[in-house]
Amino acid sequence: MIQRDGKYGLLNLQLNTLPSQLVQIFHDWSVKNSKKAIDLRDDVTLVFLGLDEDGLDEQYLFNDNSLSGSFIYPTSYKLKEYPPFKYNKFQGTPYYAVDVTHSQELQTYLSSFEDVKIVNNMMSILTVSKNESSLFAYSKMYMDWLMRNKFCPGCGQQVIPVDAGTRLLCQTPKEECPVKSSAVSNVCFPRTDPVIIVGAVSSDGKKILLGNNQRHPAGPNGKRMFSCIAGFMEPGETIEESTLREIWEETGCSAREVKIAASQPWPFPANLMIGCFGIVHFDGVNEIINTELDNELADCRWFDADDIKTLLNGGELEDISLPMEGSIAYELIKSLALGKY
Ligand SMILES: [Zn+2]
């Protein structure tokens, strides 16, 4: 993955076709990395993401049309002409995330690709294959973390991304740096911020609770998106507690049971969406909607599960739309409408 000024792209390259001055850039980085040099990320920032021991499938490697999505741009890559990368007993195709913001040479080289289109679009992650979106999420979370962490939070010293970019090192002696100890030399691990996303449903399964967020007013087609309730977990909470709190905070409804369904990395910038179902037992009080507790929702309603099914099947319902297919919100709503939870 390539990063420049906060814009991202995925690219397959054959290392032995790179111009020699660019190979030199990677070589210099490698030497600085092994020395834990303080100026390691002055030119390029690299993160070694891992080895694909199975190799890439041939369709992915050779068919330029097999990929879609605005941040993906393939070039031909002939694995068989280049020996696999080896480390100890492991071998395969290496993957890197590269920040080229400070390397004019690499930027010029990348601009030589006519079909290059680097954009940073939240929705584009849902339009590519699972492997590609997974690779993008993995890369972007590391890059974003490195971009936001340049100094030690304990002593203010510049930190160095060692171990090929996945660990930040502060070189101040541990007696003088309050965040270092004999047990932990890493001053900061990459972030993953857990976010609860919940599809709430009545205990008989006939009503589904969805909200229209203040940030999502009607689009050009006049439709307003109704989606699941979502919010960041707070320190010390269990997933279940967080789910019950979020439902109550945003909608005023009181759920009693929580089922954990699935999760989805969402690298904007470092979220892990934890999908849950919240069961609300209607008793004349639990189901009463009140969006004024935190005013995050512009509107919130209990929908008939049958109406949601109609929407999922392409039908119309007033001015309402659902989240994009492939998002965890869509999958949760679909499961509720089909009674699969
Ligand atoms: Zn420090």
Residues whose N, C-alpha, C, O or C-beta is under 5 A from the ligand:
A	BS01	ZN	C152 G154 C155 G156 Q157 C170 T172 C177
